[in-house]
Amino acid sequence: MIKIFKLEIPVCITVLFFGTLVSCGEEQTPTDQALRTETLVSSEKLPTTSPFEQSEDFKNYWYAGEAEISSYKLEQARYGELRDGTAVLVYVTEDFLPEKQVKADRYSKSNTSILKLNATKKFNTGIYPYSIMQSTFYPVSNTKHAIKLSCSVQEWCGHVYSQLNNRDLFEIKSHSYFESEADQDIKLDKDILENELWTQLRLDPESLPVGNLKVIPSLEYVRLKHIELKAYNATAELKNGVYSISYPELNRTLAINFNAQFPYDVLGWEETYKDGYGINAKTLTTTATKLKTIKSPYWSKNSNTDSDLRKDLSLE
């Protein structure tokens, strides 16, 4: 049986208004959230998929004024070798402005409640370091594609940045120091976004699309492999706490291991593809294995004394 539905798919900046600093994770009450979800459902033409129904466990976990932060031991394929590093997944709910497609400064019934994922990786390639960050802004209603995606990659050769906005089409602006990529404006039809699946999973794994699909690979993969940003044929499967996607055209597979019980936390992942150039090219598997998970309003933990929290996450 093939389950496919059209999603309609999306950093954390402290903003100043009325003379008050507002963190990227303001505490939100279940009542406020219910109002936002009701507004979204009643004002938009929804796909055939029913809106996500929030349980009390969900509200208590995701609207407690904290983010969920998970650290991972990373072995990253790059230039035909595996590199040791760390990865961090930061999930947090936020109020989002669907038109401006930015975090809202204040509560309004017209805001969209989103589950945001900031996914980071840090690893070294010989003498120089890599730093990668992807952000996904996904509606809690689970009836639309991510509203916005962004990806940045920094290393000593330079840095690149991509941003996707969900409007009438997917609108992508891409900037790179490579001549062949440079500055690009791209528009794509609304196929499934690989980036959004990591947030959809946290809402309801059973809603994940399976079978033969058209999927736009992660912005990170597109950047690292310098491939065309477009939808590719893929096959997805959900089985025993593992969601896997295979891209025959790319000779690539991605398997996300997660807790089959709420809150469906990500336990790790494996990504296999051919990496490297010339005689150094070989099929390698990037792996990430969970180290620790904490809940914290990290945006307020910015003093020197708070650095011990990094030890809690095994990042020091």
C-alpha positions as CSV (number, residue, x, y, z in Angstrom):
1,M,0.0,0.0,0.0
2,I,1.4,3.4,-0.9
3,K,0.7,6.3,1.4
4,I,1.4,9.7,-0.3
5,F,0.1,13.0,0.6
6,K,1.0,16.5,-0.5
7,L,2.5,18.4,2.3
8,E,2.7,22.2,1.9
9,I,6.9,22.3,3.5
10,P,9.8,25.5,6.1
11,V,17.0,30.1,13.0
12,C,16.8,31.1,16.2
13,I,17.2,34.8,16.7
14,T,16.5,36.8,19.8
15,V,14.3,39.7,19.0
16,L,13.6,43.0,20.7
17,F,10.3,44.7,21.0
18,F,8.5,46.9,23.6
19,G,11.9,47.1,25.3
20,T,11.8,43.4,26.2
21,L,14.0,40.5,25.0
22,V,12.0,37.6,23.7
23,S,13.9,34.2,23.5
24,C,13.5,31.8,20.7
25,G,11.5,29.5,22.9
26,E,8.9,31.5,24.8
27,E,6.7,29.4,27.0
28,Q,3.4,28.6,25.3
29,T,0.3,27.2,27.0
30,P,-1.7,24.3,25.6
31,T,-4.7,26.7,25.4
32,D,-2.8,29.1,23.2
33,Q,-1.6,26.3,21.0
34,A,-5.2,25.0,20.6
35,L,-6.3,28.4,19.4
36,R,-3.5,28.6,16.9
37,T,-4.2,25.2,15.5
38,E,-8.0,25.9,15.3
39,T,-7.2,29.1,13.3
40,L,-4.9,27.3,10.9
41,V,-7.4,24.5,10.3
42,S,-10.4,26.7,9.7
43,S,-8.7,29.2,7.4
44,E,-6.8,27.0,5.0
45,K,-7.9,24.6,2.3
46,L,-6.4,21.4,3.7
47,P,-5.3,18.2,1.8
48,T,-7.2,15.0,2.4
49,T,-5.0,14.2,5.5
50,S,-6.7,15.0,8.8
51,P,-5.0,17.7,11.0
52,F,-2.7,16.3,13.7
53,E,-4.5,15.8,17.0
54,Q,-2.4,16.9,19.9
55,S,-2.5,14.6,23.0
56,E,-2.0,16.0,26.5
57,D,1.4,14.3,26.5
58,F,2.3,16.2,23.3
59,K,1.2,19.5,24.8
60,N,3.0,19.0,28.1
61,Y,6.2,17.9,26.3
62,W,6.4,20.5,23.5
63,Y,4.8,23.5,25.1
64,A,6.7,23.6,28.4
65,G,9.0,26.5,27.4
66,E,12.0,24.2,26.7
67,A,13.8,22.8,23.7
68,E,14.8,19.2,23.2
69,I,18.5,18.9,22.6
70,S,20.1,15.7,21.5
71,S,23.8,15.1,20.9
72,Y,25.3,12.4,18.6
73,K,28.6,10.8,17.9
74,L,29.1,11.4,14.2
75,E,31.2,9.6,11.6
76,Q,30.8,11.7,8.4
77,A,31.8,10.6,4.9
78,R,33.8,13.4,3.2
79,Y,36.4,13.2,0.4
80,G,36.4,9.3,0.4
81,E,37.1,8.9,4.1
82,L,35.1,8.9,7.4
83,R,35.6,11.8,9.7
84,D,34.9,11.8,13.4
85,G,32.7,14.6,14.7
86,T,29.5,15.6,16.6
87,A,26.0,16.3,15.5
88,V,23.2,18.0,17.5
89,L,19.4,18.0,16.8
90,V,17.5,20.9,18.5
91,Y,13.7,20.6,18.4
92,V,11.5,23.4,19.7
93,T,8.0,24.8,19.0
94,E,7.6,28.4,17.9
95,D,5.0,30.8,16.6
96,F,5.6,31.5,13.0
97,L,4.3,34.2,10.6
98,P,3.1,32.2,7.5
99,E,3.4,35.2,5.1
100,K,6.7,36.7,6.2
101,Q,7.9,33.2,7.0
102,V,9.9,34.3,10.1
103,K,9.4,33.7,13.9
104,A,6.6,35.9,15.3
105,D,7.6,38.6,17.8
106,R,4.3,38.2,19.7
107,Y,1.3,35.8,19.9
108,S,-1.6,36.1,17.5
109,K,-4.3,33.7,16.5
110,S,-3.2,34.1,12.9
111,N,0.3,32.7,13.7
112,T,1.2,29.2,12.7
113,S,2.5,26.9,15.3
114,I,5.6,25.1,14.0
115,L,8.0,22.5,15.2
116,K,11.5,23.8,14.3
117,L,14.5,21.6,13.9
118,N,18.0,23.1,13.9
119,A,20.4,20.2,12.9
120,T,24.1,20.9,13.2
121,K,27.3,18.9,12.3
122,K,30.9,19.6,13.1
123,F,33.9,17.6,11.8
124,N,37.4,18.1,10.5
125,T,38.8,17.2,7.1
126,G,42.6,17.1,7.7
127,I,43.7,20.6,8.7
128,Y,40.4,22.4,8.2
129,P,37.0,22.2,9.9
130,Y,33.5,21.8,8.5
131,S,30.4,23.3,10.2
132,I,26.9,22.5,8.8
133,M,23.5,23.7,9.9
134,Q,20.1,23.0,8.5
135,S,16.9,24.6,9.8
136,T,13.4,23.2,9.1
137,F,10.1,25.1,10.1
138,Y,7.3,22.6,10.0
139,P,3.6,23.2,10.8
140,V,2.4,21.3,13.8
141,S,-0.9,20.8,12.0
142,N,1.0,18.2,9.8
143,T,-1.1,19.1,6.8
144,K,1.4,21.3,4.9
145,H,4.9,21.1,3.7
146,A,7.5,22.9,5.7
147,I,7.0,26.6,5.5
148,K,10.8,27.3,5.2
149,L,14.1,25.5,5.0
150,S,17.7,26.9,5.2
151,C,21.1,25.4,5.1
152,S,24.6,26.8,5.5
153,V,28.0,25.1,5.1
154,Q,31.2,26.7,6.3
155,E,34.8,25.5,5.8
156,W,38.1,27.2,5.0
157,C,37.5,27.3,1.3
158,G,34.4,29.5,1.9
159,H,30.8,29.2,2.8
160,V,27.5,28.5,1.0
161,Y,23.9,29.2,1.9
162,S,20.5,28.0,0.6
163,Q,17.0,29.0,1.6
164,L,13.7,27.5,0.5
165,N,10.4,29.4,1.0
166,N,7.0,27.7,0.6
167,R,4.9,30.0,-1.5
168,D,2.8,29.2,-4.6
169,L,5.8,27.1,-5.6
170,F,9.0,26.2,-3.6
171,E,11.2,29.3,-4.1
172,I,14.9,28.7,-3.5
173,K,17.7,31.2,-3.3
174,S,21.2,29.7,-3.3
175,H,24.6,31.4,-2.9
176,S,28.0,29.7,-3.3
177,Y,31.6,30.6,-3.8
178,F,31.8,28.0,-6.6
179,E,31.6,29.6,-10.1
180,S,29.3,26.8,-11.4
181,E,26.8,27.4,-8.6
182,A,27.3,31.1,-7.7
183,D,23.9,32.9,-7.1
184,Q,20.8,31.0,-8.1
185,D,17.0,31.5,-8.0
186,I,15.1,28.3,-8.4
187,K,11.4,27.4,-8.4
188,L,10.2,23.9,-7.9
189,D,6.9,22.1,-7.7
190,K,5.8,21.0,-4.2
191,D,7.2,17.5,-3.9
192,I,8.2,15.9,-0.6
193,L,11.2,17.5,1.1
194,E,13.6,15.2,2.8
195,N,14.4,17.9,5.4
196,E,10.7,18.0,6.6
197,L,10.5,14.3,7.2
198,W,12.7,14.7,10.3
199,T,10.0,16.9,11.9
200,Q,7.0,15.1,10.6
201,L,8.4,12.0,12.3
202,R,8.3,13.7,15.7
203,L,4.6,14.5,15.3
204,D,3.3,11.2,14.0
205,P,5.6,8.5,12.4
206,E,2.6,6.7,10.9
207,S,1.9,9.8,8.8
208,L,5.3,9.5,7.0
209,P,4.9,8.9,3.2
210,V,5.9,5.4,2.1
211,G,6.1,3.6,-1.3
212,N,7.3,5.1,-4.6
213,L,7.7,8.8,-4.2
214,K,9.3,12.0,-5.6
215,V,11.5,13.5,-3.0
216,I,13.8,16.6,-2.9
217,P,17.0,15.5,-1.1
218,S,18.3,17.4,1.9
219,L,19.8,20.7,1.2
220,E,23.0,19.5,2.9
221,Y,23.4,16.5,0.6
222,V,22.7,18.7,-2.5
223,R,25.4,21.1,-1.4
224,L,28.0,18.5,-0.5
225,K,27.5,16.5,-3.6
226,H,27.0,19.5,-6.0
227,I,23.9,17.9,-7.6
228,E,20.9,19.5,-9.2
229,L,18.3,20.7,-6.7
230,K,15.2,18.9,-7.8
231,A,12.9,16.0,-6.9
232,Y,14.3,12.5,-7.5
233,N,12.6,9.1,-7.7
234,A,12.7,7.4,-4.3
235,T,11.3,4.5,-2.3
236,A,10.4,4.9,1.4
237,E,9.6,2.3,4.0
238,L,8.6,2.5,7.7
239,K,9.3,-0.6,9.7
240,N,10.1,-1.4,13.3
241,G,11.2,2.1,14.4
242,V,13.2,2.8,11.2
243,Y,12.2,5.1,8.4
244,S,14.3,4.5,5.3
245,I,14.5,6.3,1.9
246,S,16.3,4.9,-1.1
247,Y,17.2,7.1,-4.2
248,P,18.1,4.8,-7.1
249,E,19.3,7.7,-9.3
250,L,21.7,8.8,-6.6
251,N,22.8,5.4,-5.3
252,R,21.9,6.8,-1.9
253,T,20.0,5.5,1.1
254,L,19.0,7.2,4.4
255,A,17.7,5.3,7.4
256,I,16.5,7.2,10.5
257,N,16.3,5.1,13.7
258,F,13.8,6.4,16.2
259,N,12.0,5.5,19.4
260,A,8.7,3.9,18.4
261,Q,7.0,5.4,21.5
262,F,6.3,9.1,22.2
263,P,8.1,11.4,21.9
264,Y,9.6,9.5,19.0
265,D,13.1,10.8,19.6
266,V,15.8,10.2,17.0
267,L,18.2,7.5,18.2
268,G,20.6,7.8,15.2
269,W,20.8,7.6,11.5
270,E,22.8,6.0,8.6
271,E,23.4,7.6,5.2
272,T,25.1,5.6,2.5
273,Y,26.4,6.9,-0.9
274,K,29.5,7.0,-3.0
275,D,31.9,9.7,-1.8
276,G,35.2,11.1,-2.9
277,Y,36.8,11.8,-6.2
278,G,38.6,9.6,-8.8
279,I,40.4,6.6,-7.3
280,N,39.5,7.8,-3.8
281,A,35.8,7.5,-4.5
282,K,34.1,4.7,-2.6
283,T,30.8,3.8,-1.0
284,L,30.7,5.0,2.6
285,T,28.2,5.1,5.3
286,T,27.8,8.2,7.5
287,T,26.5,7.2,11.0
288,A,25.2,9.1,14.0
289,T,24.6,7.5,17.4
290,K,22.8,9.3,20.2
291,L,24.9,10.4,23.2
292,K,22.5,12.4,25.4
293,T,19.2,14.2,25.4
294,I,18.2,17.1,27.6
295,K,15.3,19.5,27.8
296,S,16.4,23.1,28.3
297,P,15.5,26.7,27.6
298,Y,19.0,27.0,26.1
299,W,18.5,30.5,24.8
300,S,18.7,31.7,28.5
301,K,21.7,29.5,29.3
302,N,24.4,31.8,27.9
303,S,26.7,32.6,30.9
304,N,30.1,31.0,31.4
305,T,28.6,28.9,34.3
306,D,26.1,27.3,31.9
307,S,28.9,25.7,29.9
308,D,28.6,22.6,32.1
309,L,25.5,21.8,30.1
310,R,27.7,21.0,27.2
311,K,29.4,18.4,29.4
312,D,25.9,17.0,30.1
313,L,25.5,16.6,26.4
314,S,29.0,15.0,26.0
315,L,30.0,17.9,23.7
316,E,33.1,18.7,25.8
